[in-house]
Amino acid sequence: MTADDSYGRLDDDDYPAYTMGRAAELLGTTQGFLRAIGEARLITPLRSAGGHRRYSRYQLRIAARARELVDQGTPVEAACRIVILEDQLEEAQQLNASYRRETGTADPTAAV
């Protein structure tokens, strides 16, 4: 990979650009929190050649949502499950909207 290739990846939300320490700093949390949400399988950081955890911007957004819930008093495991369910619901809603557009079906939740 050349330097030009690396610069192009800076805009990639899935590029694992952040070390665990930097990710924790950006989120205002501890490295232990990142390990806990990894153990709960909310996010799976990629590993560097040396085995160090690396996080993408997309993963940091997910971790930030979990942290919001934990800060409100939700246990880590429950916060991770909530975030997973929210993500699944959003995906299902997008698929339904796409299906309605393709078939010309009206939105059943729209006001009559």
PLY file of the C-alpha trace (Angstrom):
ply
format ascii 1.0
element vertex 112
property float x
property float y
property float z
element edge 111
property int vertex1
property int vertex2
end_header
0.00 0.00 0.00
1.39 3.38 -0.96
1.00 6.62 0.94
-1.55 7.75 -1.66
-3.63 4.63 -0.96
-3.51 5.33 2.78
-4.74 8.89 2.38
-7.70 7.68 0.34
-8.76 5.39 3.17
-9.05 8.27 5.66
-12.60 8.87 4.41
-13.50 5.18 4.74
-15.78 4.65 7.78
-14.72 1.01 7.96
-10.97 1.60 7.90
-9.48 0.58 11.29
-7.52 3.76 11.89
-7.76 4.12 15.68
-5.77 2.31 18.35
-7.54 1.21 21.49
-6.00 4.06 23.49
-7.00 6.69 20.96
-10.50 5.22 20.59
-11.00 5.29 24.37
-9.74 8.87 24.48
-12.10 9.97 21.70
-15.06 8.32 23.43
-14.10 9.61 26.85
-14.13 6.10 28.26
-11.70 3.42 29.35
-10.01 0.69 27.38
-11.85 -1.73 29.65
-15.15 -0.44 28.30
-13.99 -1.15 24.76
-12.94 -4.65 25.80
-16.34 -5.20 27.47
-18.34 -4.23 24.39
-16.03 -6.42 22.34
-16.71 -9.35 24.67
-20.45 -8.62 24.35
-19.91 -8.85 20.57
-21.22 -5.37 19.86
-18.09 -4.59 17.86
-15.18 -6.73 16.77
-12.06 -4.63 16.32
-9.62 -5.62 13.65
-6.11 -6.51 14.71
-2.87 -4.96 13.52
0.00 -7.14 12.37
1.27 -6.97 15.96
-2.09 -8.09 17.38
-3.23 -4.69 18.67
-6.91 -3.74 18.45
-7.84 -1.19 15.78
-11.20 0.55 15.52
-13.00 2.22 12.62
-15.10 5.38 12.77
-18.20 3.25 12.27
-17.26 1.12 15.30
-16.62 4.25 17.35
-20.12 5.54 16.56
-21.60 2.25 17.75
-19.45 2.33 20.89
-20.53 5.93 21.55
-24.20 4.90 21.44
-23.51 2.06 23.90
-21.66 4.49 26.16
-24.68 6.85 26.17
-26.86 4.00 27.42
-24.31 2.93 30.04
-24.03 6.54 31.23
-27.82 6.49 31.72
-27.48 3.47 34.01
-27.97 0.59 31.59
-25.69 -2.41 32.21
-23.06 -2.91 29.48
-24.51 -6.21 28.24
-28.02 -4.73 28.01
-26.72 -1.59 26.29
-24.98 -3.73 23.68
-28.15 -5.72 23.05
-30.19 -2.52 22.69
-27.73 -1.10 20.16
-27.79 -4.37 18.19
-31.60 -4.38 18.16
-31.73 -0.71 17.12
-29.39 -1.49 14.24
-31.49 -4.48 13.17
-34.68 -2.40 13.30
-33.14 0.36 11.18
-31.98 -2.19 8.62
-35.43 -3.80 8.49
-37.08 -0.40 8.04
-34.72 0.41 5.17
-35.47 -2.93 3.50
-39.21 -2.35 3.89
-38.95 1.14 2.43
-36.95 -0.21 -0.50
-39.52 -2.95 -1.07
-42.38 -0.42 -0.98
-40.59 1.77 -3.53
-40.00 -1.19 -5.85
-43.55 -2.48 -5.62
-45.32 0.87 -5.40
-46.94 -0.17 -2.13
-48.05 2.56 0.25
-46.41 2.95 3.65
-48.77 1.22 6.14
-47.54 3.48 8.96
-48.31 6.71 7.08
-51.17 8.86 8.34
-54.39 8.44 6.39
0 1
1 2
2 3
3 4
4 5
5 6
6 7
7 8
8 9
9 10
10 11
11 12
12 13
13 14
14 15
15 16
16 17
17 18
18 19
19 20
20 21
21 22
22 23
23 24
24 25
25 26
26 27
27 28
28 29
29 30
30 31
31 32
32 33
33 34
34 35
35 36
36 37
37 38
38 39
39 40
40 41
41 42
42 43
43 44
44 45
45 46
46 47
47 48
48 49
49 50
50 51
51 52
52 53
53 54
54 55
55 56
56 57
57 58
58 59
59 60
60 61
61 62
62 63
63 64
64 65
65 66
66 67
67 68
68 69
69 70
70 71
71 72
72 73
73 74
74 75
75 76
76 77
77 78
78 79
79 80
80 81
81 82
82 83
83 84
84 85
85 86
86 87
87 88
88 89
89 90
90 91
91 92
92 93
93 94
94 95
95 96
96 97
97 98
98 99
99 100
100 101
101 102
102 103
103 104
104 105
105 106
106 107
107 108
108 109
109 110
110 111
